[in-house]
């Protein structure tokens, strides 16, 4: 009785089976291996953001009525002229000279270009604003005519604007009075004492939190606070009432520069000086009817959705819409 013998596989079939086995083995190995090579780098930690309803006690340590020094007077005059320019052309974001002329490629090194970018909380949407703003004590401004106000924030018709002011006379937090003297009414140096009290010191970016609220509607009285991380409470920076003289009917939270061209680079001086500085505003919130909510596209549109870094005299500059109108970053 004869028995049948299995038919030998063709060379092509053997290769096909081998390839299938190899593919299965590779797939199994990949499934068991952590995908470390393709894992995205973790994002930079966001600054700690306090509760808007934390207690309001104490007074900002280090706040003082500023001396009328030539350097501060020059920076304040530039600031005021820039606000008037914004009032004249609030939604036009082209480089401007403080004298009101449009900057051109032939702009002289001595001319100062003014430009800004961020969010503009609209009229009738809020009676309070708060945000967390990064600070960089190492950023040094060398040119006496150049200043960087970033971030800087103001509520609609508020009696003050709270400014992170980088000038060649030093780095400070300003409470700019819009209802009285129309100038910096309180200044706080960004020094070790400020960082100890008003930044979280948890290894993340150095950042302070500011809050402005209208606490008397009839008098249009506003109070500005900084959050004290040591006491877990808001400290009063400045209080003022009266009529807002900014000439603008909206608020803002923005990056702002007054810059002139460095002949050595053909770019703004700050483009080199702030090369390692990240200007960041996060957790921008608006208060309405007693409730705090994140700024949104419906109430806080961007000043420009695609700003031209050349218009800021700094081609490497990047403008990042890090949140839905409640978080932005400017860096190189």
C-alpha positions in Angstrom: 0.0 0.0 0.0 1.5 3.2 -1.0 1.6 6.5 1.1 1.4 10.0 -0.3 4.4 12.3 0.4 3.9 16.0 1.1 4.5 18.2 -1.9 7.6 20.3 -1.4 7.0 24.1 -1.2 8.1 26.2 -4.0 11.0 28.7 -3.3 8.5 31.6 -3.7 6.1 30.3 -1.1 9.0 29.7 1.4 10.1 33.3 0.9 6.6 34.6 1.4 6.1 32.7 4.7 9.5 33.8 6.0 8.7 37.5 5.2 5.3 37.1 7.0 7.0 35.7 10.0 9.6 38.4 10.1 7.0 41.1 9.8 5.0 39.6 12.7 8.1 39.5 14.8 9.0 43.1 14.1 5.4 44.2 14.9 5.5 42.3 18.2 8.9 43.8 19.1 7.7 47.3 18.4 4.5 46.8 20.4 6.7 45.8 23.4 9.2 48.6 23.0 8.5 52.0 24.5 8.4 54.7 21.8 10.9 56.9 23.5 12.5 58.0 20.2 9.4 59.7 18.9 8.0 61.0 22.2 7.6 64.8 22.0 9.6 66.9 24.4 7.5 67.9 27.3 6.3 71.5 27.2 7.8 74.2 29.4 6.0 74.2 32.7 3.3 76.9 32.9 3.6 79.4 35.7 1.5 78.8 38.8 -1.8 80.7 38.6 -3.5 81.8 41.7 -7.2 81.8 42.5 -8.9 85.1 41.6 -11.0 84.9 44.8 -8.0 84.5 47.2 -8.0 87.0 50.1 -7.2 90.6 49.3 -4.9 91.7 52.1 -1.7 93.6 52.6 0.2 96.1 50.4 2.8 95.3 47.8 6.2 95.2 49.4 8.7 97.5 47.6 6.1 99.6 45.9 7.0 103.3 45.9 6.0 106.6 44.3 8.7 106.9 41.6 11.3 109.7 41.6 11.2 111.9 38.5 14.5 110.8 37.0 15.4 111.8 33.4 15.4 108.1 32.4 12.0 107.3 33.8 10.6 110.6 32.5 11.8 109.7 29.0 10.4 106.2 29.2 7.0 107.6 30.5 6.9 110.2 27.8 7.5 107.5 25.2 4.8 105.3 26.8 2.2 108.1 26.7 3.0 109.0 23.1 2.6 105.4 22.1 -0.8 105.2 23.8 -1.9 108.2 21.8 -0.8 106.4 18.7 -2.8 103.3 19.6 -5.8 105.6 20.2 -5.4 107.0 16.7 -5.0 103.7 14.9 -6.1 101.0 17.4 -6.5 98.2 14.9 -3.6 99.1 12.5 -0.5 97.1 13.3 2.3 98.6 11.3 5.6 99.9 12.6 5.2 103.4 13.8 7.6 106.1 14.9 6.8 107.9 18.1 6.6 111.1 16.1 3.6 109.6 14.3 5.4 108.9 11.0 5.3 105.4 9.4 8.6 103.6 9.6 10.3 102.6 6.3 13.4 100.6 5.4 15.3 103.8 5.4 14.4 104.5 9.0 17.4 106.1 10.8 18.9 104.3 13.7 17.8 107.1 16.0 14.1 106.7 15.1 11.9 104.7 17.4 9.4 102.1 16.0 6.3 101.4 18.1 4.4 98.2 17.7 2.2 95.8 19.8 0.5 92.5 19.7 -1.9 90.6 22.0 -5.6 90.5 22.9 -8.0 93.4 23.3 -10.9 92.7 25.7 -13.9 94.5 24.2 -16.2 97.2 25.7 -19.0 95.9 27.9 -17.4 92.5 28.4 -15.7 92.9 31.8 -15.2 95.0 35.0 -12.0 93.2 36.0 -9.0 91.5 34.4 -6.2 89.2 35.6 -3.2 87.5 34.1 0.1 85.8 34.9 3.1 87.5 33.3 6.6 86.3 33.0 9.6 88.4 34.1 13.2 88.2 33.2 15.5 90.1 35.6 18.5 89.4 33.3 17.1 91.3 30.3 19.1 94.5 29.9 18.1 97.4 27.7 21.1 99.5 26.6 19.6 102.2 24.4 18.1 105.1 26.3 15.3 105.6 23.7 14.3 102.0 23.7 11.8 100.3 26.1 10.0 97.0 26.1 6.6 96.9 27.9 5.8 93.3 27.9 3.5 92.0 29.1 1.3 95.0 29.9 -2.4 94.9 30.8 -5.4 97.2 31.3 -9.1 96.7 31.7 -11.7 98.7 29.8 -11.9 102.2 31.4 -9.7 101.1 34.3 -7.8 103.8 36.2 -4.5 102.0 35.9 -2.4 99.9 33.6 0.0 97.4 35.1 3.2 97.2 33.1 6.3 95.0 33.0 8.7 97.8 32.1 12.2 97.1 30.8 14.2 100.3 30.3 17.8 101.3 30.4 17.4 102.6 34.0 16.3 99.2 35.2 13.5 96.6 35.2 10.3 97.4 37.1 6.6 96.7 37.5 4.6 99.9 36.9 1.1 100.9 38.0 0.4 103.6 35.4 -2.2 106.1 36.5 -4.8 106.8 33.8 -7.3 108.7 36.0 -5.0 111.2 37.8 -1.4 112.1 37.1 -1.3 110.1 33.8 2.1 108.6 34.5 3.7 105.9 36.6 2.2 106.2 40.1 3.8 103.2 41.7 6.9 101.2 40.7 8.3 98.0 42.1 11.9 96.9 41.2 12.2 93.4 39.8 14.8 92.4 42.3 15.3 89.4 44.7 12.7 90.6 47.1 10.1 90.9 44.4 10.9 87.5 43.1 10.7 86.0 46.6 7.3 87.4 47.3 5.5 87.6 44.0 6.8 84.7 41.9 6.2 81.1 42.9 9.8 80.0 42.9 8.9 76.4 42.1 11.5 75.9 39.3 9.2 77.1 36.6 9.4 80.4 34.7 9.6 83.5 36.9 6.1 85.1 36.7 3.9 87.3 38.7 0.1 87.5 38.7 -1.8 90.8 38.4 -5.5 91.5 39.0 -7.4 94.7 38.4 -11.0 95.1 39.6 -13.6 97.9 39.6 -14.9 98.1 43.2 -17.0 101.2 42.9 -19.0 101.7 39.8 -20.3 105.2 40.5 -16.8 106.6 41.2 -15.1 104.3 38.6 -12.8 103.3 41.4 -10.3 100.5 40.5 -7.8 98.5 42.5 -4.7 96.7 41.2 -3.2 93.8 43.1 -0.2 91.5 42.8 -0.5 88.0 44.2 1.8 87.2 47.1 2.9 83.6 47.0 4.3 83.7 50.5 1.0 84.8 52.1 -1.4 83.2 49.5 -3.2 86.5 49.2 -3.5 89.5 46.8 -1.5 92.6 47.9 -2.7 96.1 46.9 -0.4 97.8 44.4 -2.5 101.0 43.5 -6.0 102.3 43.8 -7.5 105.2 41.9 -10.9 106.6 40.8 -12.0 109.1 38.2 -12.2 109.2 34.4 -10.0 107.0 32.2 -7.9 109.4 30.0 -6.3 106.7 27.8 -8.7 107.6 25.0 -9.4 103.9 24.3 -12.7 102.1 25.0 -11.2 98.6 25.2 -8.8 96.8 27.4 -5.6 94.9 26.5 -3.1 92.3 27.4 -0.1 92.6 25.1 3.5 92.6 24.0 4.7 96.1 23.2 8.0 97.6 22.0 9.6 100.9 21.3 12.7 100.0 19.3 15.3 101.6 17.2 17.7 99.9 14.7 21.1 98.8 15.9 23.5 99.7 13.0 25.6 96.7 13.8 22.8 94.2 13.2 20.2 96.1 11.1 17.6 94.9 13.6 16.2 96.4 16.8 18.5 96.5 19.8 16.1 94.4 21.8 16.2 91.7 19.2 19.7 90.8 20.4 19.3 91.9 24.1 16.1 89.8 24.6 17.3 86.8 22.5 16.9 84.4 25.4 13.8 86.1 26.9 10.3 84.6 26.5 7.5 87.1 27.0 4.5 85.1 28.1 1.0 86.0 29.4 -1.2 83.1 30.6 -4.5 82.6 32.4 -5.9 85.9 31.1 -9.3 86.1 32.7 -12.1 88.6 32.7 -14.6 89.3 35.4 -18.2 90.0 34.5 -21.2 90.0 36.9 -18.9 88.7 39.7 -17.7 85.7 37.8 -14.2 85.1 36.4 -13.9 83.4 33.0 -10.9 82.9 30.6 -10.6 85.5 27.8 -12.2 84.1 24.6 -12.4 84.9 20.9 -15.9 86.3 21.5 -14.7 89.0 24.0 -10.9 89.4 23.5 -9.9 89.3 19.8 -6.2 89.2 18.8 -4.9 92.5 17.6 -3.4 90.6 14.6 -3.7 86.9 13.8 -0.4 86.9 11.8 1.9 89.7 12.9 5.0 90.4 10.7 8.2 90.1 12.8 9.9 92.6 10.5 7.4 95.2 11.6 8.8 94.7 15.1 12.4 95.1 13.8 13.2 91.5 14.8 12.8 88.9 12.0 13.4 85.8 14.3 10.5 86.8 16.5 7.7 84.3 16.9 4.2 85.2 18.0 2.4 82.1 19.5 -1.3 82.0 20.2 -0.9 79.5 23.0 -4.5 79.5 24.0 -7.9 80.5 22.8 -7.2 84.2 23.4 -6.2 83.6 27.0 -2.5 82.8 26.6 0.2 84.1 24.3 3.9 83.9 24.0 6.5 86.0 22.1 10.0 84.6 21.7 12.8 84.0 19.3 
